[in-house]
Amino acid sequence: MRNSRYRPAAISLLLGVLPVVTEDTGIASKHCLADPPHALRHDSHLRCPPPIDESVGSQPVDWSPWTHKPNCVDAERDPTLKYCVYSNSRHGYQGISIITKPKTAADSASMLNEEFPGGHSLNSTTKKYAIVNTPPKGKGVVATERISRAEAFMSDWATVLLDLSFPQATQQQIGHQYLHLAAEQLSDPEKVLTLGRSSSKATDIIEDILGTNGFSYKLGDESHIALYPEVSRINHACRPNAFVRFSPTSFDVKVVAFRDIEIGEEITISYIPLNHPREKRQRDLRRWGFECSCSLCTASKADIAASDYRREKIASLQNDVLKSISELDGASAVRAVYEILALVEAEDIPTMVASQYEVLARLFWKAGETESATQYAQKSLDTLIDHGYIDYRADDLSLLLKDFTR
């Protein structure tokens, strides 16, 4: 039975994040043969390898699918916990290095053989963008051809992944050594070493690069940070014209246009949630060492005040929805979601539209109004497809509705 692309209902949908569009990777529940027949052992070793560390054998086949023997260190306060550098210098554009626990590496090794659903390549045979100097921001990305709304125009592979518990588990000097080893074992370390740096707290170049350019990433059930060198060149805007679409089963991503992007226009993504008022956005962006000067942040005082009012109202209404649901007051919850939808559309926050449709669908489903629930579920899917968040799949509606029954 196929898994739904939608995890079980969660009230976190109300918080303004993009509705859940990632598929179940199967990592947590994957089953491996404990003792496969001899003829199948080579294949099972590649597809479902056992956890390995530095004690593995001395032959390359012993640490396949990695191209380097794992280099490991015990956690300082828990000797039963170990972290290793796992590298495959032939993966993607310049290889990949993962600093993580042995079991996490083993469970995710099959992702090395996978590409973005539908393929890593793009429809266009030539790049529609260029990386250029954008003073005072440093490097940036501009469109060299017109890019259509919902078009995927950039693809990239992760080069470094770091388990977020690693820095606290080891001494700083050892941690930095492992970060450098991860970079050195790539086929082209310069792609990482030349990326921008903006952290005032970092004490090492790789630490700075990861802190400046990394994306939150879930590998199995563990929180990691992932680095995509090409995507890292895209600057921030609070009302961006593009977004990053992650693959649930591979280490590659695509960048998709929120709207039409004209030749010469800078391509931007948002580093922070889109639905916050200006003061909070500026505060959150200080970790990157800059004050945002995008069109939304430099609008007139009247326009900023109106925008902040709508965004604060959205947050207040989200709390009202949660309160109404806890009090089993479905009618009040539905009214509040309708208000949120109107405000979200006025603020042009496309990431929230589909999520609100799904919340309405779930509320109507819970009330037994299946026809209305189905209509809003379809509107949620249509919105996701229209904006390029997901690709069309014939069974999506039935899978989403089935998810409502959990």
Disulfide bonds with the S-S distance in Angstrom:
Cys32-Cys48 1.58
Cys72-Cys84 1.97
